[in-house]
């Protein structure tokens, strides 16, 4: 799967980093508008574990904001 994180139409020139299943699930919840605490409760995790999953996702995609996380989720079809 290819992914380009721009506001323009997606391109296929950059390979998307692989996400672990729990990272994908966490990202899906955050992109749906849930808070870290709501996500943690829904997934049966601590808020700190959710924060760690999102930190890993940010590092993999070299992003810094929740808005960018949402953009990644959309690009990945989550």
Kinemage of the C-alpha trace (Angstrom):
@kinemage 1
@onewidth
@group {chain A} dominant
@subgroup {mainchain}
@vectorlist {calphas} color= white
{ca unk a 1} P 0.000 0.000 0.000
{ca unk a 2} L 1.348 3.429 -0.875
{ca unk a 3} L 0.707 6.645 0.935
{ca unk a 4} L 1.596 10.278 0.462
{ca unk a 5} L 0.677 12.597 3.279
{ca unk a 6} L -0.236 15.765 1.470
{ca unk a 7} L -3.433 17.724 1.094
{ca unk a 8} L -3.320 17.088 -2.615
{ca unk a 9} L -4.596 13.930 -4.251
{ca unk a 10} L -2.812 10.822 -2.975
{ca unk a 11} L 0.234 9.671 -4.854
{ca unk a 12} L 1.766 6.215 -4.947
{ca unk a 13} L 5.429 7.192 -4.698
{ca unk a 14} L 5.891 6.615 -0.932
{ca unk a 15} L 5.419 3.252 0.777
{ca unk a 16} L 3.363 3.461 3.980
{ca unk a 17} L 4.986 2.157 7.155
{ca unk a 18} L 3.430 -1.000 8.570
{ca unk a 19} L 1.210 -0.614 11.622
{ca unk a 20} L 0.637 -3.284 14.251
{ca unk a 21} L -3.011 -4.363 14.625
{ca unk a 22} L -3.424 -2.500 17.953
{ca unk a 23} L -1.842 0.628 16.443
{ca unk a 24} L -4.344 0.462 13.582
{ca unk a 25} L -7.249 0.001 15.999
{ca unk a 26} L -6.061 2.886 18.178
{ca unk a 27} L -5.661 5.131 15.159
{ca unk a 28} L -9.152 4.243 13.959
{ca unk a 29} L -10.663 5.286 17.310
{ca unk a 30} L -8.755 8.572 17.458
{ca unk a 31} L -9.697 9.389 13.846
{ca unk a 32} L -13.340 8.726 14.760
{ca unk a 33} L -13.092 11.554 17.295
{ca unk a 34} L -12.627 9.579 20.497
{ca unk a 35} L -10.345 10.958 23.201
{ca unk a 36} L -7.349 9.009 24.479
{ca unk a 37} L -9.342 8.080 27.607
{ca unk a 38} L -12.390 6.950 25.593
{ca unk a 39} L -10.142 4.926 23.302
{ca unk a 40} L -8.384 3.338 26.263
{ca unk a 41} L -11.669 2.348 27.901
{ca unk a 42} L -13.055 0.926 24.663
{ca unk a 43} L -9.906 -1.111 24.020
{ca unk a 44} L -9.405 -2.166 27.655
{ca unk a 45} L -6.070 -0.346 27.895
{ca unk a 46} L -4.561 2.390 30.011
{ca unk a 47} L -4.481 5.926 28.667
{ca unk a 48} L -0.678 5.644 28.720
{ca unk a 49} L -0.747 2.602 26.421
{ca unk a 50} L -2.935 4.497 23.943
{ca unk a 51} L -0.504 7.408 24.144
{ca unk a 52} L 2.401 5.022 23.444
{ca unk a 53} L 0.670 3.492 20.403
{ca unk a 54} L 0.033 6.959 19.010
{ca unk a 55} L 3.621 8.020 19.736
{ca unk a 56} L 4.824 5.016 17.710
{ca unk a 57} L 2.479 5.874 14.840
{ca unk a 58} L 3.665 9.493 14.833
{ca unk a 59} L 7.280 8.303 14.719
{ca unk a 60} L 6.593 5.872 11.858
{ca unk a 61} L 4.967 8.605 9.757
{ca unk a 62} L 7.117 11.472 11.046
{ca unk a 63} L 4.090 13.532 12.110
{ca unk a 64} L 3.312 15.597 15.202
{ca unk a 65} L -0.395 16.386 15.468
{ca unk a 66} L -3.701 14.618 15.969
{ca unk a 67} L -4.959 16.216 12.765
{ca unk a 68} L -2.129 14.508 10.905
{ca unk a 69} L -3.024 11.219 12.616
{ca unk a 70} L -6.550 11.602 11.263
{ca unk a 71} L -5.193 12.313 7.804
{ca unk a 72} L -3.100 9.128 7.992
{ca unk a 73} L -6.165 7.138 9.085
{ca unk a 74} L -8.145 8.426 6.121
{ca unk a 75} L -5.298 7.678 3.718
{ca unk a 76} L -5.090 4.125 5.109
{ca unk a 77} L -8.837 3.632 4.746
{ca unk a 78} L -9.451 3.312 8.465
